[in-house]
Amino acid sequence: MAPSAGPASSASSAGSAGSARPVVHTYWETAGATMTFTHPLDQGLLERYVPRDARILDYGCGYGRLTARLEELGYGDVQGVDPSAAMIERGLREHPGLKLTRQTALPLPLAEDSFDAALLFVVLGVVPGDADQNALVAELARLIRPGGVLYLSDVPLQDDERHLRRYEEAVASAPYRAYGTFSTPDGGLFRHHRPEQLRALLHGNGFVVEEERTGAAATLHGHTARSVQVVARRAPAP
Ligand SMILES: C[S@@+](CC[C@H](N)C(=O)[O-])C[C@H]1O[C@@H](n2cnc3c(N)ncnc32)[C@H](O)[C@@H]1O
């Protein structure tokens, strides 16, 4: 499948008011839905902030890899949502008991403050637009109760030559996209972030960063990249 020519093109931008469709690149209904995800969850970090009885949302859960992992770890109230039909079908096939739902519009049909914690694993990295990312994090701020936590993991800007070349080529061919956004030969569209940009996105939506770590993660395409993990707390109500 060819990379899409313009900004993530399979859905319109998610806005802040009324019902809007989250941006989902078609890759996640096709080649992307056959991939094996390996971006690591740090169990110690999770356990430090999220007790076993927490109500947890796995946002952009894909085929339920981490939703299933949390259940294995003894978390009893976990659900996953993802806009891709192919991902949710696969997740329900591979893990028939999991609570996985396809959700294609924002706001999600879930009550505000109804979660104690949410995971956001390699989702901002596939939603390249600033406004779309902001709508996504604003929705998480609506769903996570004051004092609850968001555990985010993604891929920051890399500094190796292969990535620097890739970023520069992407700037030349699609200068309207944020720096760090690039297409892969199999049709994926990804964005690597400056960590300060992730912090600003969280802060702008009422989250306070509690802990941030860097590590390494295998990418979807078989390379190793630096990763960044952030636990942020939704500011308690004044
Ligand atoms: C790299 S996968 C990660 C899946 C899962 N979080 C994991 O780590 O195993 C990215 C997921 O984000 C989903 N996604 C794409 N656009 C999205 C959006 N606007 N809102 C929420 N999820 C989205 C895709 O369908 C895909 O399942």
The ligand as a Gaussian input file, in Angstrom:
#p B3LYP/6-31G(d) Opt

LIG

0 1
 C        1.458000       0.815000      17.265000
 S       -0.188000       0.360000      17.623000
 C       -0.094000       0.178000      19.391000
 C       -1.159000      -0.714000      19.962000
 C       -1.090000      -0.962000      21.470000
 N       -1.177000       0.278000      22.203000
 C        0.164000      -1.707000      21.845000
 O        1.118000      -1.077000      22.321000
 O        0.186000      -2.924000      21.669000
 C       -1.086000       1.875000      17.417000
 C       -2.581000       1.733000      17.618000
 O       -3.177000       3.044000      17.630000
 C       -4.427000       2.960000      16.997000
 N       -4.829000       4.310000      16.560000
 C       -4.586000       4.908000      15.373000
 N       -5.113000       6.147000      15.373000
 C       -5.708000       6.317000      16.569000
 C       -6.432000       7.380000      17.178000
 N       -6.633000       8.532000      16.550000
 N       -6.921000       7.213000      18.420000
 C       -6.685000       6.056000      19.100000
 N       -5.992000       5.018000      18.576000
 C       -5.514000       5.146000      17.338000
 C       -4.189000       2.001000      15.844000
 O       -5.405000       1.478000      15.351000
 C       -3.285000       0.964000      16.511000
 O       -4.038000      -0.076000      17.070000

